[in-house]
Amino acid sequence: MVHSEQPVTHRPAPGAGVDLGIAGCTDAVEVGRGGFGVVYRAWQADYSRWVAVKVLAADWAGPSRSRFERELRALGRLSDHPHIVTLHQAGRTAAGNPYLLMAYEEGGSLGDRLRLGTAGDWRAAVAGGIAVAGALETAHRAGVLHRDVKPENILISGYGEPKLADFGQARAGAERPRTRGTVTASVLHAAPEVLRGEPASVAADVYALASTVLHWIRGTPAFAPAAGESTDALLRRIAADPVPDLRPLGVPDGVCAALERALAKDPPRRPASVAEFAAELRGAQAAAGLPVTPFVPGDVAADAGVRPAPPAGPAPSLSARRRAALALSATVAGPSRVRRHALRRTVGLVVAVAAVLGTGYAQAPPPPAPVTLPERVELGELTLHAESAERLVRVRNRADHPVTLGGVTVGGPSRGELRIVEDGCGSRRLAPGAGCDVGLVVVPRVAGPVRAVLELTVAGRPVTTTLVGTAGPRRADQDDAPPGRCYADAYQIGASAYGYAGGLRAISVKQYWSPGCRTAMAYVWVWKQYRDNVSTGGGTWTVDLAVRSDGPRARQRATGQPYELWTEPWPSAGRCVTATATVTVTHSGAVTSATTEPWCDR
């Protein structure tokens, strides 16, 4: 939600402001800014209220578009919860920029308050943590992981109530398009396994919430960076050091024990859910003789693609035949995937039995496999040389007894382009009704169709599902290329190169080529987690980006805090070119660089 580095002002009077190009919104004033876009406070005269408007500023076809769409979907489903920020509307400004229009929370963010020194009351922190836990549990029950719980993403309403905000990093739990080695959460509140590049989970959200509550009580994060401390050293402390003891601050043992358990380094040692963590905090309130804060989890359908059924009404008066025909029609055409699959299985069984009887076989047809996989997994539109989002394949035991799963393999024409990054199914025993997931990523190397087969062995029998997609080059406009003829038809050549700082991905460098102009261009993106770490304490950085060749080179340099940069087009006919970027931290001189593999225009 509001990413302000400054405290948010309270109900300023209407006056001259920015025209956002949104009907009914006037007197807009910027209150926050980040790589994703700009947040304004604006006045809606028709409703006599201030609203917060998040406007996407750049990279609409790139990472920001996915973030915007995730936030829109998540808030659209969840914002009726009393402790989740309210989404009023979404659309595009007159200039074409996508925007989200939300309730304006007068109290600013919890991060703002903590920076002003308003911390130390464990009673308020625990009560606020329980309220936010209800919001987070609601998201989890809807199948959504927040993935970035921190004080800056908890807003305070005019009535003093905390509101969970900024679902831009949220992912559907069944989708989880994460890849190992990629970290998007804020380092100071991210779980150790997330910082190691492992997929986010409910346990990681539990950790982040507990870390936020501890910060709320203590005034500083559990593992605040020391002066001059390197990122590597900070990450080692997060991975190994014990949780700070709050008992000397007068915090009851029950609260400390609940926080310490939720902040365990090993995810299985944490509470199994946010609800369980909230129950421990509420128990500590009761033990301290305090009023117990209500825990309010919502009941949201986990499948966002299924519209809830309307309330049941009185059945119409129909003949038995017409009712039967209507029931059959509903079974065939209804939106429930489970019912369709059940119908297919029933029809298939009838056909199989008829075939056996018709041919005079005395044996029954072979029993179906005891586990189910999707009939087909759509990989969608893929980008050449770029690692796709993680696709999860769900395996479920439909038998009434445990089954033993064998190994999981990938075959088919494109098998070399797929990689298993999460194997929760191979060589394990699956209880009746239980499920497990296999996570896959794709790095297409050739344009065109992508086809592969995922095979799982169950009781000596192979069970398979088909994986299909289409790969094409990444176009320059997907990285918000500048206007110009040479950028208009440019597309990425070769794989992206990455630079790392403190074990985390810091920059990505791409090389583009225009077939119409016969020119090459370089592009660099500075990752958010790197920018967040450097900017702590007001740090800045410089970016040096160049197209290098066996002849002259193009070069462009930026100072301050840029998060993306392009070079001018550079003639590449008859030459081999590479793209190189170097990012330097201003106050420490620490350097991160990356160079693409050579590409030859011959």
C-alpha positions in Angstrom: 0.0 0.0 0.0 1.7 3.3 1.1 5.5 2.9 0.6 6.3 6.3 2.1 9.7 7.0 3.5 8.2 9.9 5.3 5.4 10.0 7.9 2.0 10.5 6.2 0.3 13.8 7.1 -3.1 13.8 8.6 -6.2 15.1 6.7 -4.7 18.1 5.0 -7.1 20.7 3.6 -8.0 20.5 -0.1 -5.8 22.7 -2.3 -3.9 22.7 -5.5 -2.5 19.3 -6.4 -1.7 16.9 -9.3 -4.4 16.0 -11.8 -4.3 12.2 -11.9 -6.6 11.9 -14.8 -9.2 10.0 -12.8 -12.7 11.2 -12.9 -13.9 12.5 -9.5 -10.4 12.7 -8.0 -8.9 16.1 -7.3 -6.2 17.7 -5.2 -3.8 14.8 -5.5 -0.6 15.0 -3.5 2.2 12.4 -3.6 2.6 10.5 -0.3 4.8 7.6 -1.4 7.0 6.4 -4.2 8.8 3.1 -5.1 10.0 1.2 -8.1 6.4 0.0 -8.6 4.8 3.4 -8.9 3.6 6.4 -7.0 0.9 6.6 -4.3 -1.2 9.8 -4.0 -3.7 11.1 -1.5 -6.6 12.5 -3.5 -10.0 14.0 -2.7 -13.3 12.4 -3.9 -15.8 15.2 -3.7 -18.7 12.9 -4.6 -18.1 10.9 -1.4 -16.5 13.6 0.7 -13.5 11.5 1.4 -9.8 11.2 1.0 -8.6 8.2 -0.9 -5.2 6.6 -1.6 -4.4 6.1 -5.3 -1.6 3.9 -6.4 -0.6 4.7 -10.0 1.7 2.4 -11.9 4.5 4.5 -13.2 6.6 2.3 -15.4 7.3 -1.2 -16.7 3.6 -1.9 -17.4 4.5 -4.9 -19.6 7.2 -6.2 -17.2 7.4 -7.2 -13.5 5.2 -4.3 -12.3 2.3 -5.5 -14.4 2.3 -8.9 -12.7 2.5 -7.2 -9.3 -0.3 -4.9 -10.2 -2.6 -7.7 -11.4 -1.8 -9.8 -8.3 -2.6 -6.9 -6.0 -5.9 -6.2 -7.8 -7.0 -9.9 -7.6 -6.0 -10.3 -3.9 -7.6 -7.0 -2.7 -10.7 -7.6 -4.8 -11.3 -10.9 -2.9 -10.1 -9.9 0.5 -10.6 -6.2 1.1 -14.0 -6.6 2.9 -12.0 -7.9 5.9 -12.0 -5.3 8.7 -8.2 -5.5 9.0 -7.3 -5.5 5.2 -7.1 -2.2 3.4 -10.3 -1.5 1.4 -10.2 -1.4 -2.5 -12.8 1.0 -3.9 -12.0 0.7 -7.6 -9.4 0.1 -10.3 -8.8 1.3 -13.8 -6.6 3.5 -16.0 -5.8 7.2 -15.8 -6.5 9.5 -18.8 -2.8 8.9 -19.7 -3.3 5.1 -19.7 -1.6 4.3 -16.4 -3.2 1.5 -14.4 -4.3 2.5 -10.9 -5.8 1.2 -7.7 -8.0 3.4 -5.6 -8.2 2.5 -2.0 -9.2 3.8 1.4 -6.9 6.4 2.7 -5.7 5.4 6.2 -5.0 8.6 8.1 -2.6 7.0 10.6 0.1 6.3 8.1 2.0 3.0 8.4 3.2 1.2 11.4 6.7 1.7 9.9 6.2 5.5 10.0 5.2 5.3 13.7 8.1 3.1 14.7 10.5 5.5 13.0 9.1 8.2 15.2 9.8 6.1 18.3 6.2 5.1 19.2 7.0 1.5 20.3 7.5 -0.4 23.5 3.9 -1.1 24.6 3.7 -4.9 24.2 0.0 -4.8 25.0 -0.8 -2.7 21.9 1.6 -4.7 19.7 0.1 -8.0 20.7 -3.4 -6.8 20.2 -2.5 -5.4 16.8 -0.7 -8.6 15.9 -3.8 -10.6 16.6 -5.9 -8.3 14.5 -3.5 -8.5 11.5 -3.3 -12.3 12.1 -7.0 -12.5 11.3 -6.4 -10.7 8.0 -3.5 -12.9 7.2 -5.3 -16.1 8.1 -8.2 -14.9 5.8 -5.7 -14.6 2.9 -4.3 -18.1 3.6 -7.8 -19.6 3.7 -8.3 -18.0 0.3 -5.1 -19.7 -0.9 -3.1 -16.4 -1.0 0.4 -16.0 0.6 1.2 -12.3 1.4 5.0 -12.8 1.2 5.9 -9.3 2.5 4.4 -8.7 5.9 6.3 -5.9 7.6 5.6 -2.7 9.5 5.5 -0.6 6.3 2.7 -2.8 5.0 0.5 -2.3 8.1 -1.5 0.9 7.9 -3.3 2.5 10.8 -6.8 3.8 10.3 -8.2 7.0 11.7 -9.7 4.8 14.5 -6.4 3.3 15.4 -7.1 -0.1 13.8 -4.3 -1.9 11.9 -4.9 -2.8 8.2 -2.8 -5.2 6.3 -1.8 -3.7 2.9 0.3 -4.1 -0.2 -0.6 -7.4 -1.7 1.7 -6.7 -4.7 4.0 -9.6 -3.7 1.1 -11.9 -2.9 0.8 -15.2 -4.7 -1.9 -17.9 -4.8 -0.6 -20.8 -2.7 -1.5 -23.2 -5.5 0.3 -21.0 -8.0 3.5 -20.1 -6.2 5.4 -18.8 -9.2 8.7 -18.7 -7.3 12.1 -19.8 -8.4 14.9 -20.8 -6.2 17.5 -18.1 -5.7 14.9 -15.3 -6.2 14.1 -13.2 -3.1 11.3 -10.6 -3.2 10.5 -10.1 0.5 12.2 -7.4 2.7 15.3 -8.8 4.3 14.6 -7.5 7.9 11.4 -9.5 8.2 11.8 -12.4 5.8 12.1 -15.9 7.1 15.6 -17.5 6.8 14.4 -20.1 4.3 13.1 -17.4 2.0 16.4 -15.6 2.2 18.0 -18.8 1.1 15.8 -18.7 -2.0 13.3 -21.4 -1.0 9.6 -21.0 -1.9 7.4 -18.8 0.3 4.9 -20.7 2.5 2.4 -20.2 5.3 5.3 -20.7 7.8 7.2 -17.9 6.1 4.2 -15.5 6.6 3.9 -16.6 10.2 7.6 -15.7 10.7 7.1 -12.3 9.1 4.1 -11.5 11.2 6.0 -12.5 14.4 9.0 -10.5 13.3 6.7 -7.5 12.8 5.2 -7.9 16.3 8.6 -8.1 17.9 9.7 -5.0 16.0 6.5 -3.3 17.2 7.4 -4.1 20.8 11.2 -3.5 20.7 11.3 -0.5 18.3 13.9 -2.2 16.1 13.8 -5.4 14.1 15.0 -8.6 15.6 18.1 -8.5 13.5 18.7 -4.8 12.7 21.9 -4.1 10.7 24.8 -2.8 12.7 26.8 0.2 11.5 29.1 -0.9 8.7 27.8 -4.4 8.8 27.8 -6.2 5.4 24.8 -7.9 4.0 26.5 -11.3 4.2 27.1 -10.8 8.0 23.5 -9.7 8.5 22.2 -12.8 6.6 24.4 -15.0 8.8 23.0 -13.5 11.9 19.4 -14.0 10.7 20.2 -17.6 9.9 22.0 -18.5 13.2 21.5 -16.0 16.0 18.8 -16.5 18.6 15.7 -14.3 18.8 16.3 -11.3 21.1 14.9 -11.9 24.6 12.1 -9.3 25.4 11.7 -10.4 29.0 14.1 -7.7 30.4 11.7 -5.2 28.8 8.8 -6.5 31.0 7.2 -8.6 28.3 5.4 -11.6 29.8 6.9 -15.0 29.3 3.9 -16.2 27.3 4.3 -13.5 24.7 8.0 -14.1 24.4 7.5 -17.9 24.1 4.9 -17.4 21.3 7.2 -15.0 19.4 10.3 -17.3 19.8 8.4 -20.3 18.5 7.0 -18.4 15.5 10.5 -17.1 14.8 12.1 -20.5 14.8 14.8 -21.0 12.1 13.3 -24.3 11.1 9.8 -23.9 9.5 8.3 -27.1 11.0 9.0 -25.8 14.5 6.8 -22.8 14.0 3.0 -22.7 14.5 1.3 -24.6 11.7 -0.9 -21.6 10.8 -1.4 -18.0 11.6 -4.5 -19.0 13.6 -2.4 -21.2 15.8 0.1 -18.3 16.4 -2.8 -15.9 17.2 -4.2 -18.5 19.7 -0.9 -18.5 21.5 -0.9 -14.7 21.7 -4.5 -14.6 22.9 -3.6 -17.2 25.6 -0.8 -14.9 26.7 -3.2 -12.0 26.9 -5.6 -14.1 29.1 -2.7 -15.2 31.3 -1.7 -11.6 31.9 -5.3 -10.7 32.9 -5.9 -8.6 29.8 -9.0 -8.5 27.6 -8.5 -11.0 24.8 -8.4 -9.4 21.3 -11.0 -10.9 18.9 -9.4 -13.0 16.2 -11.5 -12.5 13.0 -10.7 -15.0 10.1 -12.8 -14.7 7.0 -14.3 -17.6 5.1 -13.2 -17.0 1.5 -13.3 -19.7 -1.2 -9.8 -20.9 -2.0 -10.5 -21.2 -5.8 -10.7 -17.6 -7.1 -12.0 -18.9 -10.5 -15.1 -20.4 -9.0 -18.0 -18.1 -8.4 -19.8 -18.8 -5.0 -23.1 -20.4 -5.4 -26.1 -18.1 -4.7 -28.2 -18.8 -1.6 -30.5 -21.7 -2.0 -34.1 -20.8 -2.6 -37.3 -22.8 -2.7 -37.2 -25.6 -5.4 -39.6 -24.9 -8.3 -42.4 -27.3 -9.0 -41.3 -29.6 -11.8 -42.1 -33.1 -12.9 -39.7 -35.9 -11.9 -38.5 -36.2 -15.5 -37.9 -32.5 -15.9 -36.1 -32.4 -12.6 -33.9 -35.3 -13.6 -33.1 -33.6 -17.0 -32.3 -30.4 -15.2 -30.0 -32.2 -12.8 -28.2 -33.9 -15.6 -27.8 -30.6 -17.5 -26.4 -28.9 -14.3 -23.9 -31.8 -13.9 -22.7 -31.5 -17.4 -22.6 -27.7 -17.7 -22.0 -26.5 -14.1 -18.8 -24.7 -13.2 -17.6 -27.2 -10.7 -14.4 -28.9 -11.9 -14.9 -31.7 -9.4 -18.3 -32.5 -10.8 -17.1 -32.5 -14.4 -14.2 -34.8 -13.5 -16.6 -37.1 -11.6 -18.9 -37.3 -14.6 -16.0 -38.1 -16.9 -14.9 -40.9 -14.6 -18.4 -42.3 -14.4 -18.9 -42.2 -18.2 -15.5 -43.7 -18.7 -16.3 -46.6 -16.3 -19.6 -47.3 -18.0 -17.9 -47.4 -21.4 -15.2 -49.7 -20.1 -17.7 -52.1 -18.6 -19.7 -52.1 -21.8 -16.6 -52.9 -23.8 -15.7 -55.8 -21.5 -19.2 -57.3 -21.6 -19.5 -56.8 -25.4 -16.2 -58.7 -26.1 -17.0 -61.5 -23.7 -14.0 -60.9 -21.4 -14.4 -62.5 -18.0 -11.8 -60.2 -16.4 -12.8 -56.7 -15.0 -11.1 -53.7 -16.5 -7.8 -52.6 -14.8 -8.4 -50.4 -11.8 -7.7 -46.7 -12.1 -4.4 -45.4 -10.8 -4.7 -44.6 -7.0 -3.5 -41.0 -7.5 -4.8 -38.2 -9.7 -2.8 -35.6 -11.7 -4.1 -32.8 -13.9 -4.9 -34.1 -17.4 -2.8 -31.3 -18.8 -0.7 -28.5 -17.4 -0.7 -25.3 -19.5 2.7 -23.5 -19.3 1.3 -20.6 -21.2 3.3 -18.0 -23.1 7.0 -18.4 -22.2 10.0 -16.1 -22.8 13.1 -17.3 -24.5 16.2 -17.6 -22.3 14.2 -16.5 -19.3 13.3 -18.7 -16.3 9.5 -19.0 -16.1 7.4 -18.7 -13.0 7.2 -21.9 -11.0 4.3 -24.2 -12.0 3.0 -26.6 -9.4 1.6 -30.0 -10.4 -0.8 -31.3 -7.7 -0.8 -35.0 -7.0 -3.6 -36.4 -4.8 -4.2 -39.9 -3.3 -7.8 -40.8 -4.1 -7.5 -44.3 -2.7 -8.8 -45.3 0.8 -5.4 -46.5 1.8 -1.8 -45.1 1.8 0.1 -45.3 -1.4 3.9 -45.3 -2.0 5.1 -42.9 -4.7 8.3 -43.6 -6.7 10.5 -41.2 -8.5 9.4 -38.1 -10.5 10.9 -37.5 -14.0 10.4 -35.2 -16.9 10.4 -36.6 -20.5 9.3 -35.5 -23.9 10.8 -33.3 -26.7 11.4 -30.3 -24.4 12.6 -32.2 -21.4 16.0 -30.4 -21.4 14.2 -27.0 -20.9 12.3 -28.0 -17.8 13.7 -28.4 -14.3 12.1 -29.8 -11.1 12.7 -27.2 -8.4 10.5 -28.6 -5.7 9.8 -32.4 -5.3 7.3 -32.9 -2.6 6.1 -36.2 -4.0 9.0 -38.4 -5.0 9.8 -41.5 -2.9 7.2 -40.8 -0.2 4.1 -42.4 1.3 0.9 -40.5 0.7 -2.0 -40.9 3.2 -5.6 -41.3 1.9 -7.0 -38.0 0.6 -3.6 -36.3 1.0 -1.8 -34.4 -1.7 1.7 -33.2 -2.6 3.2 -30.9 -5.2 5.9 -31.0 -7.8 7.3 -27.6 -8.8 8.7 -27.0 -12.3 10.4 -24.1 -14.0 11.0 -23.7 -17.8 13.9 -22.0 -19.5 13.1 -22.1 -23.2 16.0 -22.2 -25.6 14.2 -22.4 -28.9 11.2 -20.4 -30.1 8.0 -22.4 -30.8 6.0 -25.1 -29.0 7.2 -26.5 -25.6 6.0 -30.0 -24.9 7.1 -32.3 -22.1 5.7 -35.1 -19.9 5.8 -35.3 -16.1 5.9 -39.0 -15.0 5.3 -40.3 -11.5 5.6 -44.0 -10.6 2.9 -45.3 -8.3 3.0 -49.0 -7.2 5.2 -49.8 -10.2 2.8 -48.1 -12.7 3.6 -44.8 -14.5 1.1 -41.9 -14.1 1.7 -39.0 -16.4 0.5 -35.5 -17.2 1.3 -33.4 -20.3 3.1 -30.0 -20.1 2.5 -27.6 -23.0 3.4 -24.0 -23.8 4.8 -21.7 -26.4 8.1 -19.8 -26.3 8.8 -16.5 -28.0 11.4 -13.7 -27.7 11.0 -10.9 -25.1 10.3 -7.6 -26.7 11.9 -4.4 -25.6 8.5 -2.8 -24.8 8.1 -5.4 -22.0 10.9 -3.6 -20.2 9.5 -0.1 -20.8 11.9 0.8 -23.6 12.2 4.4 -24.6 10.3 5.6 -27.7 12.1 5.3 -31.0 12.1 3.3 -34.2 15.0 1.1 -33.2 13.4 0.2 -29.8 10.0 -0.5 -31.4 11.0 -3.8 -33.1 13.8 -4.8 -30.7 13.8 -8.1 -28.9 16.1 -9.8 -26.4 19.1 -11.8 -27.7 20.7 -14.4 -25.5 20.1 -15.0 -21.8 19.9 -12.4 -19.1 23.0 -12.0 -16.8 22.6 -11.5 -13.1 24.7 -9.8 -10.4 24.5 -10.8 -6.8 25.1 -8.9 -3.5 25.1 -10.7 -0.2 23.9 -13.8 -1.8 20.8 -12.1 -3.2 20.1 -11.2 -6.8 20.9 -7.5 -7.2 20.8 -6.6 -10.9 19.7 -8.2 -14.2 21.2 -7.2 -17.5 19.7 -7.9 -20.9 20.8 -7.3 -24.5 18.3 -6.3 -27.2 18.7 -6.2 -31.0 16.7 -4.3 -33.6 16.5 -6.2 -36.9 15.2 -3.0 -38.6 18.0 -0.8 -37.5 20.7 -3.5 -37.1 21.5 -2.0 -33.7 22.1 -3.5 -30.2 20.9 -1.9 -26.9 21.6 -2.8 -23.2 19.1 -2.7 -20.4 19.7 -3.1 -16.6 17.1 -3.6 -13.8 18.1 -3.0 -10.2 16.2 -5.5 -8.0 14.0 -4.2 -5.2 15.6 -6.2 -2.4 18.9 -4.6 -3.3 17.5 -1.1 -3.5 15.8 -1.6 -0.1 19.0 -2.7 1.5 21.1 0.0 0.1 18.6 2.8 0.8 18.5 1.9 4.5 19.9 4.9 6.2 19.7 7.1 3.1 22.2 5.2 0.9 22.4 5.8 -2.8 24.0 4.0 -5.8 25.3 4.7 -9.3 24.7 2.6 -12.4 27.1 2.2 -15.3 25.7 0.5 -18.4 27.4 -0.2 -21.7 27.2 -2.1 -24.9 30.7 -3.4 -25.6 31.9 -4.7 -29.0 35.0 -5.5 -30.9 34.9 -1.9 -32.0 33.6 1.3 -30.3 31.1 1.0 -27.5 27.9 2.8 -26.3 27.8 3.8 -22.7 25.4 5.5 -20.4 25.8 6.4 -16.7 23.3 7.3 -14.1 23.6 8.6 -10.5 21.3 8.6 -7.5 18.8 5.8 -7.2 17.7 4.6 -10.6 16.1 1.2 -10.8 16.3 0.7 -14.6 18.4 2.1 -17.4 18.7 1.7 -21.2 21.6 2.6 -23.6 21.1 4.3 -26.9 21.0 2.0 -30.0 24.5 1.0 -31.1 25.3 -0.3 -34.6 26.0 -4.0 -34.4 26.3 -5.1 -38.0 29.2 -7.4 -38.4 30.2 -7.2 -34.8 29.9 -9.4 -31.6 28.5 -7.4 -28.7 27.9 -7.8 -25.0 26.0 -5.8 -22.4 27.7 -4.9 -19.1 26.3 -3.2 -16.0 28.1 -2.1 -12.9 26.2 -0.8 -9.8 28.3 0.9 -7.1 27.1 1.7 -3.5 27.9 5.4 -2.9 28.9 5.3 0.7 30.7 1.9 0.8 32.0 1.6 -2.7 30.7 -2.0 -2.9 30.4 -3.1 -6.5 28.1 -5.5 -8.2 28.4 -6.2 -12.0 27.1 -8.6 -14.6 27.9 -9.2 -18.3 25.9 -11.1 -20.9 27.3 -13.7 -23.2 28.6 -12.3 -26.6 26.1 -12.2 -29.4 27.3 -11.8 -33.0 25.3 -10.0 -35.7 26.9 -11.7 -38.7 
